Amino acid sequence: MNSKLTLSINQLVIEEAKEYAKASGRSLSSIVEEYLKSLAQSEQSDKKKSKLKIVRELKGSVKLPKDFTSYEDILQDALIEKYLGE
């Protein structure tokens, strides 16, 4: 679904953008939409990279017991204890 958006932009910028759009055979709306999408995707990518950096920094900071098998085993044991009282 498309919606209208009103922007206040310098007239010279508008004229140059319209020329660019015409020369590239595209509408100005499609160019602006593509640009805004790329900004959103870039921000999401930056957030993901930031989270990965934090994970990398934390890696190795937690020392697990030598008898540690897996999180699944711990979860299973906790659920059995919670629901079956064993």
Phi and psi in degrees as GROMACS dihedral restraints (atoms count N, CA, C in turn):
[ dihedral_restraints ]
;  ai    aj    ak    al  type     phi  dphi    fc
    3     4     5     6     1   -96.6    20    10
    4     5     6     7     1   145.1    20    10
    6     7     8     9     1  -128.1    20    10
    7     8     9    10     1   156.2    20    10
    9    10    11    12     1   -87.7    20    10
   10    11    12    13     1   149.9    20    10
   12    13    14    15     1  -139.0    20    10
   13    14    15    16     1   130.2    20    10
   15    16    17    18     1  -103.8    20    10
   16    17    18    19     1   127.8    20    10
   18    19    20    21     1  -124.1    20    10
   19    20    21    22     1   149.2    20    10
   21    22    23    24     1  -105.0    20    10
   22    23    24    25     1   111.7    20    10
   24    25    26    27     1  -133.3    20    10
   25    26    27    28     1   144.8    20    10
   27    28    29    30     1   -52.3    20    10
   28    29    30    31     1   133.8    20    10
   30    31    32    33     1   -57.2    20    10
   31    32    33    34     1   -40.5    20    10
   33    34    35    36     1   -62.9    20    10
   34    35    36    37     1   -39.8    20    10
   36    37    38    39     1   -63.7    20    10
   37    38    39    40     1   -41.5    20    10
   39    40    41    42     1   -61.8    20    10
   40    41    42    43     1   -46.2    20    10
   42    43    44    45     1   -62.1    20    10
   43    44    45    46     1   -44.1    20    10
   45    46    47    48     1   -66.4    20    10
   46    47    48    49     1   -37.6    20    10
   48    49    50    51     1   -66.3    20    10
   49    50    51    52     1   -39.7    20    10
   51    52    53    54     1   -64.4    20    10
   52    53    54    55     1   -40.6    20    10
   54    55    56    57     1   -62.6    20    10
   55    56    57    58     1   -43.6    20    10
   57    58    59    60     1   -61.1    20    10
   58    59    60    61     1   -45.4    20    10
   60    61    62    63     1   -61.5    20    10
   61    62    63    64     1   -44.5    20    10
   63    64    65    66     1   -63.3    20    10
   64    65    66    67     1   -44.2    20    10
   66    67    68    69     1   -64.3    20    10
   67    68    69    70     1   -31.3    20    10
   69    70    71    72     1   -92.5    20    10
   70    71    72    73     1     0.1    20    10
   72    73    74    75     1    70.6    20    10
   73    74    75    76     1    29.1    20    10
   75    76    77    78     1  -128.4    20    10
   76    77    78    79     1   162.9    20    10
   78    79    80    81     1   -84.0    20    10
   79    80    81    82     1   152.5    20    10
   81    82    83    84     1   -62.8    20    10
   82    83    84    85     1   -37.2    20    10
   84    85    86    87     1   -60.3    20    10
   85    86    87    88     1   -42.3    20    10
   87    88    89    90     1   -68.0    20    10
   88    89    90    91     1   -34.4    20    10
   90    91    92    93     1   -67.3    20    10
   91    92    93    94     1   -45.5    20    10
   93    94    95    96     1   -63.9    20    10
   94    95    96    97     1   -43.0    20    10
   96    97    98    99     1   -61.1    20    10
   97    98    99   100     1   -44.6    20    10
   99   100   101   102     1   -62.4    20    10
  100   101   102   103     1   -40.7    20    10
  102   103   104   105     1   -64.3    20    10
  103   104   105   106     1   -45.6    20    10
  105   106   107   108     1   -63.5    20    10
  106   107   108   109     1   -38.3    20    10
  108   109   110   111     1   -62.1    20    10
  109   110   111   112     1   -42.3    20    10
  111   112   113   114     1   -65.1    20    10
  112   113   114   115     1   -34.5    20    10
  114   115   116   117     1   -64.0    20    10
  115   116   117   118     1   -45.5    20    10
  117   118   119   120     1   -63.6    20    10
  118   119   120   121     1   -43.3    20    10
  120   121   122   123     1   -66.4    20    10
  121   122   123   124     1   -37.9    20    10
  123   124   125   126     1   -64.1    20    10
  124   125   126   127     1   -41.4    20    10
  126   127   128   129     1   -65.0    20    10
  127   128   129   130     1   -41.8    20    10
  129   130   131   132     1   -62.9    20    10
  130   131   132   133     1   -41.0    20    10
  132   133   134   135     1   -64.6    20    10
  133   134   135   136     1   -41.0    20    10
  135   136   137   138     1   -62.9    20    10
  136   137   138   139     1   -40.9    20    10
  138   139   140   141     1   -63.5    20    10
  139   140   141   142     1   -42.3    20    10
  141   142   143   144     1   -64.1    20    10
  142   143   144   145     1   -43.4    20    10
  144   145   146   147     1   -62.0    20    10
  145   146   147   148     1   -38.7    20    10
  147   148   149   150     1   -63.6    20    10
  148   149   150   151     1   -43.2    20    10
  150   151   152   153     1   -64.7    20    10
  151   152   153   154     1   -41.0    20    10
  153   154   155   156     1   -64.2    20    10
  154   155   156   157     1   -37.1    20    10
  156   157   158   159     1   -62.4    20    10
  157   158   159   160     1   -43.5    20    10
  159   160   161   162     1   -62.2    20    10
  160   161   162   163     1   -43.3    20    10
  162   163   164   165     1   -62.1    20    10
  163   164   165   166     1   -43.4    20    10
  165   166   167   168     1   -62.2    20    10
  166   167   168   169     1   -40.1    20    10
  168   169   170   171     1   -66.2    20    10
  169   170   171   172     1   -34.6    20    10
  171   172   173   174     1   -81.0    20    10
  172   173   174   175     1   -20.0    20    10
  174   175   176   177     1   -56.7    20    10
  175   176   177   178     1   127.3    20    10
  177   178   179   180     1    88.2    20    10
  178   179   180   181     1    -6.9    20    10
  180   181   182   183     1   -80.5    20    10
  181   182   183   184     1   -15.7    20    10
  183   184   185   186     1  -105.1    20    10
  184   185   186   187     1   125.5    20    10
  186   187   188   189     1   -97.3    20    10
  187   188   189   190     1   118.9    20    10
  189   190   191   192     1   -90.1    20    10
  190   191   192   193     1   149.7    20    10
  192   193   194   195     1   -60.8    20    10
  193   194   195   196     1   151.8    20    10
  195   196   197   198     1   -63.3    20    10
  196   197   198   199     1   -28.3    20    10
  198   199   200   201     1   -89.1    20    10
  199   200   201   202     1    10.0    20    10
  201   202   203   204     1   -65.8    20    10
  202   203   204   205     1   129.0    20    10
  204   205   206   207     1  -103.6    20    10
  205   206   207   208     1   -63.9    20    10
  207   208   209   210     1  -162.7    20    10
  208   209   210   211     1   161.2    20    10
  210   211   212   213     1   -64.3    20    10
  211   212   213   214     1   -32.3    20    10
  213   214   215   216     1   -61.6    20    10
  214   215   216   217     1   -41.4    20    10
  216   217   218   219     1   -64.8    20    10
  217   218   219   220     1   -42.0    20    10
  219   220   221   222     1   -64.5    20    10
  220   221   222   223     1   -43.5    20    10
  222   223   224   225     1   -62.9    20    10
  223   224   225   226     1   -45.1    20    10
  225   226   227   228     1   -60.5    20    10
  226   227   228   229     1   -45.2    20    10
  228   229   230   231     1   -61.6    20    10
  229   230   231   232     1   -42.3    20    10
  231   232   233   234     1   -64.8    20    10
  232   233   234   235     1   -40.1    20    10
  234   235   236   237     1   -68.5    20    10
  235   236   237   238     1   -40.2    20    10
  237   238   239   240     1   -62.2    20    10
  238   239   240   241     1   -44.6    20    10
  240   241   242   243     1   -64.2    20    10
  241   242   243   244     1   -41.1    20    10
  243   244   245   246     1   -66.6    20    10
  244   245   246   247     1   -48.1    20    10
  246   247   248   249     1   -93.1    20    10
  247   248   249   250     1   -24.5    20    10
  249   250   251   252     1  -111.6    20    10
  250   251   252   253     1    -9.5    20    10
  252   253   254   255     1    66.6    20    10
  253   254   255   256     1    24.8    20    10
